[in-house]
Amino acid sequence: MERRSLSYSAFKPGCINERNRSRRCQVKVEISDTFHFPPEIIFAVLTDIRCHSDWLSGTIELASLSEHPARLGTKWEHFSDLLGRRVLISNKCNLYKTNSKFGWVTIKPLAFQTTFFLQPGSDSTGLGCGMEWESTGVAHMAEPLLVKETSERVAKSLAGMKTYLLTYTKPTK
């Protein structure tokens, strides 16, 4: 069962930056789905950055990777299709809990947090993906487009993960 959750903090106290009077609002997109694979296999795919271009929507190719498999502190860059443009994305793993949670902060060109969380069940695993960013200034006006694009990208990534898992064999180091 898919669950979509979009949350905003617009117009709440602290949402206006007093220095430049621009809006600074947290935006979060979260989608989850059920996978009929054990959490160990899903976590192995999440931490295998080399295969992200095979299932992660928008990712074109890996440019650099500091270590494999990914763990806390791992850095990587990949080329991605961002609203029709090829862009170099820089990431750093900042969440790592074996078979439970994996995530990274994107450092450039836009700062945002990506988090995958696993919820083991008796015969399946719930996998959710959340993306969070701060919407500021003029970019705040593009928020509806960014939320729509992000929601579609997350949904495609989860579907891509399901397809990829059907042919997945754990790689050797």
C-alpha positions, 0 to 999 in steps of 0.5 A: 500500500502506497502512502503519500505525505506532503507536509509544509511549515509555511507561515508558521513562526520562524518561517520568515527570515527577519534579515531579508524578510524572505520566506524560509520554509521546510518542505517534506515529501514522503512515499512508502511501499511494501516490498516482498524482499528481506530488509538485508537485501533492500539495505544492500541495494541502498548502500551499493551506490554503484547501482543507484543509476539502475533504479534511482530516478533521475540518476544518470551515472556515478562520477565519484565514490569514496568507499564501497559499500556506503557507510556513515561519512561516505561521499559520492557524486553523480550526474542527474537529470534535474528538470531536464538538465544534466547536473553534478550532484554531491552527496554525503551519507549522514544516516546509517542504521543497518537494515533500518535506515539509510540517508544522505545530505545533498550538498550541491547544487541544492541542499536537501536530505534523502532518507530511506527507512525500512520496516520489516514485516513477517513476509515483507518489508515496508520501504519509505523514502523521504526528501526534505529541503528548505524553500527560501526566497524566490524558490518558494514560488516554485515549491508546487513544481518541486513538490510534484517533481520530487513526488514523481521522482520518489515514486519512480525510484521505489518502482525502479527498486522493485524492478531492480530487486527482481534481478539483483544478486549481491555484488562482491567487494 
